[in-house]
Each structure stands twice: as structure tokens, then as C-alpha cells.
Amino acid sequence: MIHNDLVFANGKLGHVEEHSMEWFYWWRYALGHYHEAMNRLAEGNDVAEVKAFVEGLPGEVRALHEEALAIHEEIVGPVSRVRNEATFHYPSERSRKALQRALEQLADETGAIEGGVSNKVKDSRMHYADDVVATLFFQALGGDEEEVGQCVARAAEGERSLMRFINHAQDIYFSRFFESGEAKSA
């Protein structure tokens, strides 16, 4: 599933203007899913069957596994904040405080609502909510454009390592599965 989520998000990111509302949306989506995937990958080290499988992989594939985990460990703080405060920003105490800080920061701004082509909700856009999301995103990643850029770039590298690991590990797993003859009995 994570493969599909990250491919989908990164496909969308490739077609939007940097720092646009869509850019924030898809990076929030991608970082939230990336963080969850990396947490599950790390937890796999505590599962005997998973640990044995990873240890039995060729060295270059194990290196991708370790690289993906190491990159996530470098950026776990800000990526976790994006996941908890800017992606899934619904009423937990932690996200409520982040939302309060964002609203305080935007208190002197004039928000906008676009009516669109009709009076239907589906044709409207709450631009002030986009401003809040952008503020949450920047706060979660340190509040500085350079920090945001560095974290996003490092997360992109982590995602690439993760995806390359997933592709190689799946190929090896399914090759072994079919070679073992278990595929015929399943």
C-alpha cells in the first residue's frame, strides 16, 4: 500500500508548482505516509521472520534498507510533526496547540473564500484554510524556508531509498516464492 501511496503523491508533486496549495497538500500526504511506512519498516527489525528475510537479502538491498532507516532517523522529528500537526491535524492536544500557534500567527491576515463557478460547496475553496495548512507545514518543519527545503529534500532521498528497497525486496520475495513451488499450492 505504501508503494501506491508514495507513487501517487510523488506523481502529483511532479505536476504542481512548488509552494502552491497543491504542493503543500501532496507533501503533507507524502510525508505522513512516508513516516508511517518508515515506522513500520523499523518495527520489522523486531519481527524474527522479517529480520531473517532482510538479513538474507543481497548486500546492496540491505544497504538500501539501512539507508532508508538512517535518513528517516535524521528527520524523524520534523516529519513526525508534519504527520501529527499538519497532515492529520485533528483534535489531539498536540495538534490543537500547533493549530492555535498557526492561527495566532495568521491573526492579522485577511482570509479569503472563493465561490467558484456555482454556489455549491464542491466549487468553493477556503483559501484561509490553505494559509493555515501552509503555516502548520512550515512550523512543523522548523519555520524557516531553508530548513523546510533541506527536510523536504532529505525526505525525498529517504523515499527514493525506501522505494528502491521495496522494489528489490518484492522482486526477491516473489522470485523465491515462485521458485519454491509454494505458488502452485497457494
C-alpha positions as CSV (number, residue, x, y, z in Angstrom):
1,M,0.0,0.0,0.0
2,I,2.8,2.4,0.9
3,H,4.2,1.9,-2.6
4,N,1.0,3.1,-4.2
5,D,0.5,6.0,-1.7
6,L,4.0,7.3,-2.4
7,V,3.9,6.8,-6.2
8,F,0.6,8.6,-6.2
9,A,1.7,11.5,-4.1
10,N,5.0,11.9,-6.0
11,G,3.3,11.7,-9.3
12,K,1.1,14.6,-8.2
13,L,4.1,16.6,-6.8
14,G,5.7,16.3,-10.2
15,H,2.9,18.4,-11.8
16,V,2.4,21.2,-9.3
17,E,4.1,24.5,-8.7
18,E,6.5,24.5,-5.7
19,H,4.9,26.1,-2.6
20,S,1.5,26.2,-4.2
21,M,-1.5,24.9,-2.2
22,E,-1.3,21.6,-4.1
23,W,2.4,21.3,-3.3
24,F,1.7,21.6,0.4
25,Y,-1.2,19.1,0.1
26,W,0.8,16.5,-1.7
27,W,3.9,16.9,0.5
28,R,1.8,16.6,3.6
29,Y,0.3,13.5,2.2
30,A,3.6,12.0,1.1
31,L,5.4,12.8,4.4
32,G,2.6,11.4,6.5
33,H,2.7,8.2,4.6
34,Y,6.5,8.1,4.4
35,H,6.7,8.5,8.2
36,E,4.2,5.7,8.8
37,A,6.0,3.4,6.4
38,M,9.3,4.1,8.0
39,N,7.9,3.4,11.5
40,R,6.6,0.0,10.2
41,L,9.9,-0.8,8.5
42,A,11.8,-0.1,11.7
43,E,9.3,-2.2,13.7
44,G,10.0,-5.0,11.2
45,N,13.5,-5.3,12.7
46,D,11.8,-6.8,15.8
47,V,9.9,-9.5,13.9
48,A,12.0,-12.6,13.5
49,E,10.7,-13.6,10.1
50,V,11.2,-10.1,8.7
51,K,14.7,-9.7,10.3
52,A,15.7,-13.1,8.7
53,F,14.4,-12.1,5.3
54,V,16.3,-8.7,5.4
55,E,19.5,-10.4,6.6
56,G,19.2,-12.9,3.7
57,L,19.0,-10.1,1.1
58,P,21.9,-9.2,-1.1
59,G,24.3,-6.6,0.4
60,E,23.2,-3.8,-1.9
61,V,19.5,-4.3,-1.0
62,R,20.3,-4.5,2.8
63,A,22.2,-1.2,2.2
64,L,19.1,0.4,0.8
65,H,17.2,-0.8,3.9
66,E,19.7,0.7,6.2
67,E,20.0,3.9,4.2
68,A,16.2,4.4,4.3
69,L,16.1,3.8,8.1
70,A,19.1,6.2,8.6
71,I,17.6,9.0,6.6
72,H,14.3,8.7,8.4
73,E,16.1,8.8,11.8
74,E,17.8,12.1,10.7
75,I,14.5,13.8,10.0
76,V,12.1,11.9,12.3
77,G,11.3,14.9,14.4
78,P,10.1,17.3,11.7
79,V,8.5,14.5,9.6
80,S,6.6,13.3,12.7
81,R,5.4,16.8,13.4
82,V,4.2,17.2,9.8
83,R,2.3,13.9,10.2
84,N,0.8,14.8,13.5
85,E,0.3,18.5,13.2
86,A,0.0,19.4,9.5
87,T,-1.3,16.2,7.9
88,F,-3.6,14.6,10.3
89,H,-4.3,17.8,12.3
90,Y,-7.4,16.8,14.0
91,P,-8.2,17.3,17.7
92,S,-5.4,15.8,19.7
93,E,-3.8,18.1,22.3
94,R,-0.6,18.3,20.4
95,S,-2.2,19.2,17.1
96,R,-4.6,21.6,18.8
97,K,-1.6,23.6,20.1
98,A,0.0,23.7,16.7
99,L,-3.2,24.9,15.2
100,Q,-3.5,27.6,17.9
101,R,0.0,28.8,17.1
102,A,-0.8,28.9,13.4
103,L,-4.0,30.8,13.9
104,E,-2.2,33.3,16.2
105,Q,0.5,33.8,13.5
106,L,-2.2,34.5,10.9
107,A,-4.5,36.6,13.2
108,D,-3.7,39.9,11.4
109,E,-4.2,38.4,7.9
110,T,-7.3,38.7,5.8
111,G,-8.6,35.3,4.8
112,A,-10.4,34.6,1.5
113,I,-13.1,32.2,0.4
114,E,-13.5,31.6,-3.4
115,G,-17.1,30.9,-4.5
116,G,-16.1,29.2,-7.7
117,V,-18.5,28.7,-10.6
118,S,-21.6,27.9,-8.5
119,N,-22.9,28.2,-5.0
120,K,-22.1,24.5,-4.4
121,V,-19.6,23.6,-1.7
122,K,-17.7,21.4,-4.2
123,D,-17.0,24.5,-6.3
124,S,-15.6,26.6,-3.4
125,R,-12.2,27.0,-1.9
126,M,-11.4,28.1,1.6
127,H,-8.1,29.9,0.9
128,Y,-7.7,30.9,4.5
129,A,-7.6,27.2,5.4
130,D,-4.8,26.8,2.8
131,D,-2.9,29.5,4.6
132,V,-3.4,27.7,7.9
133,V,-2.2,24.4,6.4
134,A,0.9,26.2,4.9
135,T,1.7,27.7,8.3
136,L,1.3,24.3,10.0
137,F,3.6,22.7,7.4
138,F,6.3,25.4,7.8
139,Q,6.0,25.3,11.6
140,A,6.3,21.5,11.7
141,L,9.5,21.6,9.5
142,G,11.1,24.3,11.6
143,G,9.5,27.6,10.3
144,D,12.4,28.6,8.1
145,E,12.3,28.2,4.3
146,E,15.9,26.8,4.2
147,E,15.1,24.2,6.9
148,V,11.9,23.3,5.0
149,G,13.8,22.9,1.8
150,Q,16.5,20.7,3.4
151,C,14.0,18.5,5.2
152,V,11.9,18.0,2.1
153,A,15.0,17.2,0.0
154,R,16.2,14.7,2.6
155,A,12.7,13.1,2.8
156,A,12.7,12.8,-1.0
157,E,16.0,10.9,-0.7
158,G,14.6,8.7,2.0
159,E,11.5,8.0,-0.1
160,R,13.7,7.0,-3.0
161,S,15.8,4.6,-0.8
162,L,12.6,3.2,0.6
163,M,11.0,2.7,-2.8
164,R,14.2,1.1,-4.2
165,F,14.4,-1.2,-1.2
166,I,10.7,-2.2,-1.6
167,N,11.1,-2.9,-5.4
168,H,14.2,-5.1,-4.8
169,A,12.8,-6.9,-1.8
170,Q,9.5,-7.6,-3.6
171,D,11.3,-9.0,-6.6
172,I,13.4,-11.2,-4.4
173,Y,10.5,-12.3,-2.2
174,F,8.2,-13.3,-5.2
175,S,11.1,-14.9,-7.1
176,R,11.8,-17.1,-4.1
177,F,8.1,-17.8,-3.6
178,F,7.6,-19.0,-7.2
179,E,10.9,-20.9,-7.3
180,S,10.0,-22.8,-4.1
181,G,6.8,-24.2,-5.7
182,E,4.6,-22.7,-3.0
183,A,2.9,-20.6,-5.6
184,K,1.3,-23.7,-7.1
185,S,-0.1,-24.9,-3.9
186,A,-1.4,-21.5,-2.8
